[in-house]
Amino acid sequence: MTRPEISKFVAPKKPEEMPTPIAKAGFIIEKNAGWRNLRPVVNIEKCVNCLQCYLVCPEGTVYRAGDKVAIDYDFCKGCGICAHECRPQAIVMIPEEE
Amino acid sequence: MTGYQDFICGDEAIALGVKLARPNVIAAYPITPQTIVVEKLSEYVEDGSLKSEYIHVESEHSAIMAVLGASAMGVRTFTATSSQGLLYMVEGLPFVSGGRFPVVMMNANRVIAVPWSIFNDHNDSLAVLNLGWIQMYVEDAQEALDMVIQAYKIAEDPAVSTPLMINLDGFVLTHTYELVDIPGQDLVDKFLPPYVTTNKLSLEKPMSVCIGAGPDWHTEFRYKQQTDFMQIGKVINNVDAEFAEMFGRSYGGLVEKYFCDDAEAILVTMGSVTSTVRAVVDKMRLAGYKVGLLKLRFMRPFPLEEMLSLSDSVKTIGVLDKDVSYGFEGTVFTNVNSALSRKKCSPATVNFIGGLAGRNISQNNFEDMFLELLKFDSSSTEDRVKFINLRWE
């Protein structure tokens, strides 16, 4: 459950610094969650640590904070798959403004 | 194994060249007149004389995608095709070149449909001229074998890292036999060390290859591809010189100039027909005509400097095109004219279109072309694009 850190993009200044169309894998240069309307919230009391949410998240935003499941809101798009799949219903989707 | 001589066809010369270059992965789909190449290579893999992964694919599209994937793993690859098969590969060709993978491909030049035909002309390879591949045209089976070995050295040079297409005239070269010198494996291994690259997928250093780029960076990637490509000519010349030193044969780099220095009229040719023109030049020179031959060995990179350094004695240049870009003229003619337009005193140019679908062009035809060039009136307004050998006047 290691997520790539946000890296600083250093723009090539001259033609010799241009790479071929190849880049370090997992090279993330900015946060990307701006279009989320609903936000998943984990109720740790109900969570049984089955990690189904981790397996189904298409964006890889579920991670472990200590021994608890947490969600990286910098990249979560709010699709709701984790809440839909969570059998103990420990994840609920709430409106972004709440 | 030491070198030897054998009486072989152009396709087998290509296959033997590939065997000597030891590619790790081969994926190709058979098509006339390239078939012998894939038959021979699969035999070499089967009998163990070539240690290579031979991937049987269901189409040319799969063949180019398979070698793209293999090359992205950082290994030496080979594919071969012709005509409609090359066109079926088109989607993959710019992936290979844009991704900067040094795949080597043999293309047996053949008509593209319709009218359907299996015989030779250059409409297939010239249709994909703009897709970022180095394009080489050879004159005989010996050059075909030698250029396979040179091709890997050129394409895999870190400054080049660009795929290369070796074009071989269908039937005229692929299926005719000649005595060919086959160099020893030790010498080839010395000339061509294994391929090493950082442009690859690896678990130790995970990379994304063939990445996307939008309005913000796409132009810079293209600028790099173009500026790198414009330097490839130097590598080609160096590799040719190094090859000559080791194997005793030289082809002259991007072009071969034959009696061009004091010529008044020059014919520009590509591929097998060059041999006929060379004989005609010999004959006409003996009769006192100042004629010369410029053999275009590469269409990309285009030999701009070689065109600009043509002597001012040259009054007229004829370009033989075995292709037509419908609605304008022959593709080679367009390229030659563009280069010559940068010259201070640009010679007059005439386009001869012929040899389509393998129609013969005889020595007499070339003599007529030279005589027409020698008496050409540059103020004439007649059409400069002429089909030769038509069935009517």
Interface residues (C-beta under 8 A of the other chain):
Chain A: P12 P15 M18 T20 P21 I22 A23 K24 A25 G26 F27
Chain B: G98 G99 R100 S161 N199 P206 M207 S208 V209 C210 I211 A213 E220 F221 Y223 K224 T227
